[in-house]
Amino acid sequence: MPLTLAQLAVGQQAVIQSLPTGRAGLTRLRELGLTPGARVRLVRRAPLGEPIEITVRGSHLAMRNHEAADIAVSLA
């Protein structure tokens, strides 16, 4: 099973491999720079585990674990 963005540990960096198409929430994330080949870093998790904060292309984004679980990544 491939690694997902939701499985990263705080401080880990990864490269996005794929995102599913046809989901409105993920389309918005794609517009914000989460595209295949982009390097991301998990900055922190909220005290209850979500949302998570990531950096991508110089921007900080927050997302829920169910969204991050759909984004396949490989460790950088």
Order of alpha helices (4+ residues) and beta strands (2+ residues): beta-beta-alpha-beta-beta-beta-alpha-beta
